[in-house]
């Protein structure tokens, strides 16, 4: 799960990086999803 407040530092996205700033072809290193269009937004989830 991508949390904008935490970012993904090991992927080069510091805390505060908005989801809209993540490249469309970014591949999640944890689950292998290959494109942003395949992600679902989770609202109100605690991480």
N, CA, C and O atoms as a CHARMM CRD file, in Angstrom:
* protein
*
  188
    1    1 UNK  N      0.84800  -1.15800   0.00000 PROA 1      0.00000
    2    1 UNK  CA     0.00000   0.00000   0.00000 PROA 1      0.00000
    3    1 UNK  C      0.90200   1.23200   0.00000 PROA 1      0.00000
    4    1 UNK  O      1.82400   1.32100   0.81100 PROA 1      0.00000
    5    2 UNK  N      0.65000   2.17200  -0.89100 PROA 2      0.00000
    6    2 UNK  CA     1.43600   3.39900  -0.94900 PROA 2      0.00000
    7    2 UNK  C      0.78000   4.45300  -0.07300 PROA 2      0.00000
    8    2 UNK  O     -0.40000   4.76600  -0.22800 PROA 2      0.00000
    9    3 UNK  N      1.56100   4.99200   0.84700 PROA 3      0.00000
   10    3 UNK  CA     1.09900   6.03800   1.76200 PROA 3      0.00000
   11    3 UNK  C      1.89500   7.29900   1.45000 PROA 3      0.00000
   12    3 UNK  O      3.10700   7.34100   1.66000 PROA 3      0.00000
   13    4 UNK  N      1.22100   8.31500   0.95400 PROA 4      0.00000
   14    4 UNK  CA     1.91000   9.54800   0.56700 PROA 4      0.00000
   15    4 UNK  C      2.71200  10.14800   1.71400 PROA 4      0.00000
   16    4 UNK  O      3.76700  10.73900   1.48200 PROA 4      0.00000
   17    5 UNK  N      2.23300  10.00600   2.94500 PROA 5      0.00000
   18    5 UNK  CA     2.95200  10.59100   4.07900 PROA 5      0.00000
   19    5 UNK  C      4.26300   9.86700   4.36200 PROA 5      0.00000
   20    5 UNK  O      5.17200  10.43100   4.97200 PROA 5      0.00000
   21    6 UNK  N      4.35500   8.62400   3.92000 PROA 6      0.00000
   22    6 UNK  CA     5.58000   7.83400   4.11400 PROA 6      0.00000
   23    6 UNK  C      6.43300   7.75300   2.86100 PROA 6      0.00000
   24    6 UNK  O      7.65000   7.58500   2.93600 PROA 6      0.00000
   25    7 UNK  N      5.78700   7.87400   1.70600 PROA 7      0.00000
   26    7 UNK  CA     6.51400   7.73200   0.45300 PROA 7      0.00000
   27    7 UNK  C      7.01000   6.30100   0.27800 PROA 7      0.00000
   28    7 UNK  O      6.46600   5.36700   0.86700 PROA 7      0.00000
   29    8 UNK  N      8.04200   6.14200  -0.53200 PROA 8      0.00000
   30    8 UNK  CA     8.69600   4.84900  -0.74900 PROA 8      0.00000
   31    8 UNK  C     10.17500   5.14800  -0.95800 PROA 8      0.00000
   32    8 UNK  O     10.67900   5.05400  -2.07800 PROA 8      0.00000
   33    9 UNK  N     10.88000   5.51100   0.13400 PROA 9      0.00000
   34    9 UNK  CA    12.27400   5.95000   0.01600 PROA 9      0.00000
   35    9 UNK  C     13.18600   4.98200  -0.73300 PROA 9      0.00000
   36    9 UNK  O     14.04900   5.41700  -1.49500 PROA 9      0.00000
   37   10 UNK  N     13.01100   3.69000  -0.53200 PROA 10     0.00000
   38   10 UNK  CA    13.90700   2.74200  -1.21700 PROA 10     0.00000
   39   10 UNK  C     13.65600   2.70400  -2.72000 PROA 10     0.00000
   40   10 UNK  O     14.48500   2.20900  -3.48500 PROA 10     0.00000
   41   11 UNK  N     12.50000   3.23400  -3.13800 PROA 11     0.00000
   42   11 UNK  CA    12.17500   3.32300  -4.56300 PROA 11     0.00000
   43   11 UNK  C     12.46200   4.71500  -5.12400 PROA 11     0.00000
   44   11 UNK  O     12.25800   4.96800  -6.31100 PROA 11     0.00000
   45   12 UNK  N     12.94200   5.61900  -4.25400 PROA 12     0.00000
   46   12 UNK  CA    13.27800   6.96100  -4.70400 PROA 12     0.00000
   47   12 UNK  C     12.17500   7.99300  -4.53400 PROA 12     0.00000
   48   12 UNK  O     12.26400   9.09200  -5.08100 PROA 12     0.00000
   49   13 UNK  N     11.13000   7.64800  -3.77400 PROA 13     0.00000
   50   13 UNK  CA    10.01600   8.56100  -3.53800 PROA 13     0.00000
   51   13 UNK  C      9.98700   8.93400  -2.06000 PROA 13     0.00000
   52   13 UNK  O      9.49400   8.16300  -1.23700 PROA 13     0.00000
   53   14 UNK  N     10.51400  10.11900  -1.71100 PROA 14     0.00000
   54   14 UNK  CA    10.56100  10.51600  -0.30500 PROA 14     0.00000
   55   14 UNK  C      9.16900  10.74900   0.28000 PROA 14     0.00000
   56   14 UNK  O      8.19400  10.91100  -0.45400 PROA 14     0.00000
   57   15 UNK  N      9.09200  10.76300   1.60200 PROA 15     0.00000
   58   15 UNK  CA     7.83600  11.06600   2.28800 PROA 15     0.00000
   59   15 UNK  C      7.26100  12.35400   1.72400 PROA 15     0.00000
   60   15 UNK  O      7.99100  13.31500   1.48200 PROA 15     0.00000
   61   16 UNK  N      5.95300  12.37000   1.51700 PROA 16     0.00000
   62   16 UNK  CA     5.28800  13.54100   0.96300 PROA 16     0.00000
   63   16 UNK  C      5.11200  13.49800  -0.54000 PROA 16     0.00000
   64   16 UNK  O      4.49500  14.39700  -1.11200 PROA 16     0.00000
   65   17 UNK  N      5.64700  12.46300  -1.20100 PROA 17     0.00000
   66   17 UNK  CA     5.47900  12.34400  -2.65100 PROA 17     0.00000
   67   17 UNK  C      4.03500  11.94900  -2.95300 PROA 17     0.00000
   68   17 UNK  O      3.56500  10.89500  -2.52500 PROA 17     0.00000
   69   18 UNK  N      3.34800  12.80100  -3.68700 PROA 18     0.00000
   70   18 UNK  CA     1.94900  12.53300  -4.03900 PROA 18     0.00000
   71   18 UNK  C      1.85400  11.36000  -5.01300 PROA 18     0.00000
   72   18 UNK  O      2.75200  11.13900  -5.82600 PROA 18     0.00000
   73   19 UNK  N      0.77400  10.62600  -4.92000 PROA 19     0.00000
   74   19 UNK  CA     0.54500   9.49400  -5.82600 PROA 19     0.00000
   75   19 UNK  C      0.58100   9.95800  -7.27800 PROA 19     0.00000
   76   19 UNK  O      1.04000   9.22700  -8.15500 PROA 19     0.00000
   77   20 UNK  N      0.10200  11.16100  -7.52700 PROA 20     0.00000
   78   20 UNK  CA     0.09100  11.69100  -8.89800 PROA 20     0.00000
   79   20 UNK  C      1.49800  11.90900  -9.45200 PROA 20     0.00000
   80   20 UNK  O      1.67300  12.01600 -10.66600 PROA 20     0.00000
   81   21 UNK  N      2.49800  11.97500  -8.58100 PROA 21     0.00000
   82   21 UNK  CA     3.88300  12.16500  -9.01100 PROA 21     0.00000
   83   21 UNK  C      4.60800  10.84800  -9.30300 PROA 21     0.00000
   84   21 UNK  O      5.71200  10.85300  -9.84500 PROA 21     0.00000
   85   22 UNK  N      3.99100   9.73200  -8.94500 PROA 22     0.00000
   86   22 UNK  CA     4.59000   8.42300  -9.20800 PROA 22     0.00000
   87   22 UNK  C      4.39600   8.11600 -10.69600 PROA 22     0.00000
   88   22 UNK  O      3.29300   8.29000 -11.21700 PROA 22     0.00000
   89   23 UNK  N      5.44800   7.66300 -11.39000 PROA 23     0.00000
   90   23 UNK  CA     5.31800   7.37000 -12.82500 PROA 23     0.00000
   91   23 UNK  C      4.23500   6.32400 -13.10400 PROA 23     0.00000
   92   23 UNK  O      4.03900   5.40300 -12.31200 PROA 23     0.00000
   93   24 UNK  N      3.54200   6.46800 -14.21800 PROA 24     0.00000
   94   24 UNK  CA     2.47100   5.53900 -14.58200 PROA 24     0.00000
   95   24 UNK  C      2.96400   4.11100 -14.75300 PROA 24     0.00000
   96   24 UNK  O      2.18900   3.17100 -14.57600 PROA 24     0.00000
   97   25 UNK  N      4.23700   3.92700 -15.09300 PROA 25     0.00000
   98   25 UNK  CA     4.76600   2.57800 -15.31600 PROA 25     0.00000
   99   25 UNK  C      5.53600   2.03900 -14.10900 PROA 25     0.00000
  100   25 UNK  O      6.28900   1.07300 -14.23500 PROA 25     0.00000
  101   26 UNK  N      5.34900   2.65900 -12.94100 PROA 26     0.00000
  102   26 UNK  CA     6.02800   2.19900 -11.73200 PROA 26     0.00000
  103   26 UNK  C      5.54100   0.80700 -11.35500 PROA 26     0.00000
  104   26 UNK  O      4.33900   0.54300 -11.37300 PROA 26     0.00000
  105   27 UNK  N      6.45500  -0.07200 -11.01900 PROA 27     0.00000
  106   27 UNK  CA     6.13600  -1.43600 -10.60000 PROA 27     0.00000
  107   27 UNK  C      6.33800  -1.55000  -9.09700 PROA 27     0.00000
  108   27 UNK  O      7.41800  -1.24600  -8.59000 PROA 27     0.00000
  109   28 UNK  N      5.31800  -1.98100  -8.39200 PROA 28     0.00000
  110   28 UNK  CA     5.40300  -2.15000  -6.94500 PROA 28     0.00000
  111   28 UNK  C      6.40800  -3.26000  -6.62300 PROA 28     0.00000
  112   28 UNK  O      6.27000  -4.37800  -7.11900 PROA 28     0.00000
  113   29 UNK  N      7.41800  -2.96100  -5.79400 PROA 29     0.00000
  114   29 UNK  CA     8.41900  -3.97500  -5.47200 PROA 29     0.00000
  115   29 UNK  C      7.89700  -5.05900  -4.53400 PROA 29     0.00000
  116   29 UNK  O      8.49500  -6.13100  -4.43400 PROA 29     0.00000
  117   30 UNK  N      6.79200  -4.79100  -3.84900 PROA 30     0.00000
  118   30 UNK  CA     6.25300  -5.75700  -2.89100 PROA 30     0.00000
  119   30 UNK  C      5.26500  -6.72900  -3.51900 PROA 30     0.00000
  120   30 UNK  O      5.27200  -7.91700  -3.19800 PROA 30     0.00000
  121   31 UNK  N      4.40800  -6.22600  -4.41900 PROA 31     0.00000
  122   31 UNK  CA     3.37500  -7.10500  -4.97600 PROA 31     0.00000
  123   31 UNK  C      3.52400  -7.35300  -6.47400 PROA 31     0.00000
  124   31 UNK  O      2.87100  -8.24200  -7.02100 PROA 31     0.00000
  125   32 UNK  N      4.38300  -6.57100  -7.14500 PROA 32     0.00000
  126   32 UNK  CA     4.63000  -6.79600  -8.56200 PROA 32     0.00000
  127   32 UNK  C      3.61400  -6.19100  -9.51000 PROA 32     0.00000
  128   32 UNK  O      3.70400  -6.40300 -10.72000 PROA 32     0.00000
  129   33 UNK  N      2.63600  -5.43300  -8.98500 PROA 33     0.00000
  130   33 UNK  CA     1.70200  -4.75300  -9.88100 PROA 33     0.00000
  131   33 UNK  C      2.51800  -3.81900 -10.75200 PROA 33     0.00000
  132   33 UNK  O      3.36200  -3.07800 -10.24800 PROA 33     0.00000
  133   34 UNK  N      2.27600  -3.84400 -12.04600 PROA 34     0.00000
  134   34 UNK  CA     3.17000  -3.18400 -12.98900 PROA 34     0.00000
  135   34 UNK  C      2.76700  -1.78100 -13.42800 PROA 34     0.00000
  136   34 UNK  O      3.62300  -1.04700 -13.92200 PROA 34     0.00000
  137   35 UNK  N      1.52900  -1.37700 -13.27800 PROA 35     0.00000
  138   35 UNK  CA     1.11400  -0.05300 -13.73000 PROA 35     0.00000
  139   35 UNK  C      0.14100   0.55600 -12.73000 PROA 35     0.00000
  140   35 UNK  O     -0.64400  -0.15700 -12.10400 PROA 35     0.00000
  141   36 UNK  N      0.19700   1.88000 -12.58200 PROA 36     0.00000
  142   36 UNK  CA    -0.66000   2.56800 -11.61400 PROA 36     0.00000
  143   36 UNK  C     -2.14200   2.31900 -11.85800 PROA 36     0.00000
  144   36 UNK  O     -2.92500   2.28400 -10.90900 PROA 36     0.00000
  145   37 UNK  N     -2.53400   2.14700 -13.10000 PROA 37     0.00000
  146   37 UNK  CA    -3.95200   1.94900 -13.40800 PROA 37     0.00000
  147   37 UNK  C     -4.50500   0.69100 -12.72100 PROA 37     0.00000
  148   37 UNK  O     -5.71200   0.58300 -12.50900 PROA 37     0.00000
  149   38 UNK  N     -3.63000  -0.25200 -12.37500 PROA 38     0.00000
  150   38 UNK  CA    -4.05700  -1.50000 -11.74500 PROA 38     0.00000
  151   38 UNK  C     -4.18900  -1.39800 -10.22700 PROA 38     0.00000
  152   38 UNK  O     -4.60300  -2.36100  -9.58200 PROA 38     0.00000
  153   39 UNK  N     -3.84100  -0.24100  -9.64400 PROA 39     0.00000
  154   39 UNK  CA    -3.96700  -0.05000  -8.20100 PROA 39     0.00000
  155   39 UNK  C     -5.36100   0.46400  -7.86500 PROA 39     0.00000
  156   39 UNK  O     -6.00500   1.11700  -8.68600 PROA 39     0.00000
  157   40 UNK  N     -5.82200   0.16500  -6.65000 PROA 40     0.00000
  158   40 UNK  CA    -7.08500   0.68500  -6.13800 PROA 40     0.00000
  159   40 UNK  C     -6.79000   1.62400  -4.98600 PROA 40     0.00000
  160   40 UNK  O     -5.89800   1.35800  -4.18000 PROA 40     0.00000
  161   41 UNK  N     -7.53200   2.72400  -4.89900 PROA 41     0.00000
  162   41 UNK  CA    -7.35800   3.66000  -3.79900 PROA 41     0.00000
  163   41 UNK  C     -8.04700   3.11900  -2.55600 PROA 41     0.00000
  164   41 UNK  O     -9.18100   2.64500  -2.62200 PROA 41     0.00000
  165   42 UNK  N     -7.36200   3.19100  -1.43000 PROA 42     0.00000
  166   42 UNK  CA    -7.91700   2.79000  -0.14400 PROA 42     0.00000
  167   42 UNK  C     -8.02000   4.06300   0.68500 PROA 42     0.00000
  168   42 UNK  O     -7.01100   4.70900   0.96700 PROA 42     0.00000
  169   43 UNK  N     -9.22800   4.41800   1.07000 PROA 43     0.00000
  170   43 UNK  CA    -9.45100   5.65200   1.81600 PROA 43     0.00000
  171   43 UNK  C     -9.74300   5.31900   3.26800 PROA 43     0.00000
  172   43 UNK  O    -10.55600   4.44500   3.56800 PROA 43     0.00000
  173   44 UNK  N     -9.06800   6.02600   4.16400 PROA 44     0.00000
  174   44 UNK  CA    -9.33100   5.85300   5.58200 PROA 44     0.00000
  175   44 UNK  C     -8.69400   4.63700   6.20800 PROA 44     0.00000
  176   44 UNK  O     -9.02100   4.28900   7.34300 PROA 44     0.00000
  177   45 UNK  N     -7.79800   3.98200   5.50600 PROA 45     0.00000
  178   45 UNK  CA    -7.13100   2.80000   6.05700 PROA 45     0.00000
  179   45 UNK  C     -5.95700   3.23900   6.91600 PROA 45     0.00000
  180   45 UNK  O     -5.23300   4.16900   6.56100 PROA 45     0.00000
  181   46 UNK  N     -5.77200   2.57600   8.03100 PROA 46     0.00000
  182   46 UNK  CA    -4.59200   2.81700   8.86000 PROA 46     0.00000
  183   46 UNK  C     -3.48000   1.94600   8.34100 PROA 46     0.00000
  184   46 UNK  O     -3.69600   0.77500   8.02900 PROA 46     0.00000
  185   47 UNK  N     -2.25900   2.52000   8.24300 PROA 47     0.00000
  186   47 UNK  CA    -1.14300   1.71800   7.75400 PROA 47     0.00000
  187   47 UNK  C     -0.24500   1.28700   8.86200 PROA 47     0.00000
  188   47 UNK  O      0.74800   0.60100   8.62100 PROA 47     0.00000
